[in-house]
Amino acid sequence: MNETTSQTDSGKRYYIETYGCQMNEYDSSLVAGILEERGYEKSDLAEDADLILVNTCSVREKAEDTALQKLDSIAHLKRKRPGTRLGVIGCMAENRREQILARIPQVDLLLGPDHYDKLGSALDAGAPRRGATTGLGVDRNQTYEGFFPAAPSTVSAFVAIQRGCDKKCTYCIVPFTRGPERSRPSHDILEETRRLVDKGVVEINLLGQTVNSWRSDISFAQLLRELGRIDGVRRIRFTSPHPRHFTESVCLAMAETPAVCPHVHMPVQSGSSRVLRAMRRQYGRDQYLAIVERLRRHIPDVAITTDIIAGYPGETREEHLETLSLMEEVRFDSAFMFAYSARPGTPAALEPETISPQEKLARLQEIIELQQSHSAQRLSEQVGRIEEVLLEGSSRRDEREWIGKTPHFRKVLLHPGPEARPGTILPVRLLARRGTVLRGEVA
Ligand code: SF4
């Protein structure tokens, strides 16, 4: 039993606004679990809540600006309802503490990613008379063992298996805000998965900054196999694997565990070995391509998606062309693509920017255009196939039209009939590509 289990706040309502990555989404559900154990109920509107939490992200400047603007508007709410508690959690609580308190003095609570277990005692202590209650700094042992997230409202749920990161890529703020890598014990992961299945979840998404470097009493490959043996787990995904840890045994576990989906999101960032070295990515172009080859050898139709950064400091035109040629070789199914932007506090931010903003955007545009053509080709190649589609829910425009996903993470629109329920898996014939989605009919 953790410190939060007494029902001391029954009747109160909480609202959480979440920015950033899937890990933040997971952390918000973890915090919601802590609050619900205390008797809090979820509110869909900040205006109705007794406790408002903003879970923030520092990965990109834009995410920080958006969260600060949201905090401004919530602070306005608090002026109208002074009893409301306002907390900032996540990476900005860790990274932008001074700036937040100077700009929004109404903040009562600041908790970094390793301190959510202190939420209960912070609430018990009441509103601070001056300043904010804080829980900050890296806790090298924090894995939230014994803490479980609130029940999800979807048939697919995240399960964080790792916290922090040991890789220290030069452009990334995560190792500073989330600290070193820690693996959650396997028994806790298996227990959380069983609880999710009991609540109707059929698909789990394992989360970690370098998820495949996870190791506790068993290896990551063994964990995949163990999870695949849990009754009711129909699909297993994981994100984001680091190329360096994509071993033969992980590929084999993927190929031999029917519940593990044939989709890998494996960030490449650049196609140039020199740029990858400058980024301290710990692999080169040839190693990345060898892992793609290994994956396709074990899982021939595997879908591969990626992240790409355009215009890293010092990247030459030739090195940018190497990224385009790697994209041609791999033909990714889709990609998240960004122009490099310096994050204060990272080693790369000390590098002189050698590429003009116009050139950076032009390179990004070339990457986007090439990827769009590959994405369209890869989707069109699926037309005519029959795939197992997991129904997620009906589309907003037309409630007879449902959205589902193939094991390869391709979105499908279909009319499955009145018996359709979220979580059902149906065989679907893929009829046509419509933009970035497929249309299908029950086979
Ligand atoms: S692997 Fe690199 S980019 Fe990913 S979280 Fe760790 S340091 Fe950041």
Residues whose N, C-alpha, C, O or C-beta is under 5 A from the ligand:
A	BS01	SF4	C165 K167 K168 C169 C172 V174 Q209
